[in-house]
Amino acid sequence: MAKPILISGIQPSGKLHLGNYLGALKNFVSLQNSGRYQCFFFIADLHSLTEESTPKEKAKQIMELVADYLAVGLDPKKSTIFLQSSVPAHSELAWILNTITPMGELKRMTQFKDKGGEAETTNVGLFDYPVLMAADILLYDSQVVPVGDDQLQHLELARTLARKFNSKFGKTFVEPKPLLTEIPRVMSLDAPDKKMSKSRPGGCVFLDDSPEEIKEKVKRAVTDSESVIRYDAKNKPAISNLMRLYGALSGDLMPDLEKKFQNMNYSELKLGLANTIANYFAPFRAKKAALRKQPKIIEKVLKAGNAKAQKIAAKKIEVVKKKIGVAK
Ligand code: TRP
């Protein structure tokens, strides 16, 4: 039997950080290397247009994200890596799905509400975002979609739309399932009650950061009052965040980490964490630096991936068009 199809995408909207890595990319690489799936990983550039940026920035963000994909270990020989906007069927299917999507479903999306859905000036793309995402997924008959829990509601819509289309026009789409994996909560180094995010650069370790930058940020991380190092997410959120990060990268389990640091102070923990992060991403930095010097490699990867995705998507959109009666 053919391996199940797996798809996921990331928006090109700025530098990736530890939260992005541990929440998505690390998982993409292990799913790819498990050999259990036919993997498609794309750059969700159309989605990213819902946020303000300049054409120059956008072009750069796209190239950077492909370089990130490759530098973390996504392998174009094993996975199809492509650019969403280069496959027109994504937009076409999104439009068709729009016509069977009730406004109410989109109005109650948490992400839409959080991003100012009520405002008159909010762009329609932000409203329609989940429908485009459904198109991304359904176009490839994807069975498995690794996403963070913030995207579960969107995935549920993709399932609903697949069912609705199938019952209206006959079996066409596969109902995709989310793939949730244990993801450590990565909080901001300067505010452990907030998610790590590029909007708080001081508390955010970017994958591209140099060892010096990493050391500086980790050194400045806030800590908790009592000086002993133990894992207690409720009463010691700051130290627990540092320990979770350490464990996520070193592979140490929490009891072993507590043992390792039992006679040490906070600054020793920070130094250990900074070194762990810096060493973990050393191969990433080297690979990315090499890719920056050879943008042709990135172009080649995208060209091949785009062609592969295009072939599958073009076939599927023809089937869809026939089903709804607009093509022969
Ligand atoms: N909305 C996703 C995110 O922000 C990105 C995305 C777009 C996606 N299309 C997708 C993820 C299709 C999985 C499948 O994380």
Boltz pocket constraint, residues with backbone or C-beta under 6 A from the ligand:
constraints:
  - pocket:
      binder: B
      contacts: [[A, 7], [A, 8], [A, 9], [A, 10], [A, 11], [A, 44], [A, 47], [A, 132], [A, 133], [A, 136], [A, 137], [A, 145], [A, 146], [A, 147], [A, 151]]
      max_distance: 6.0
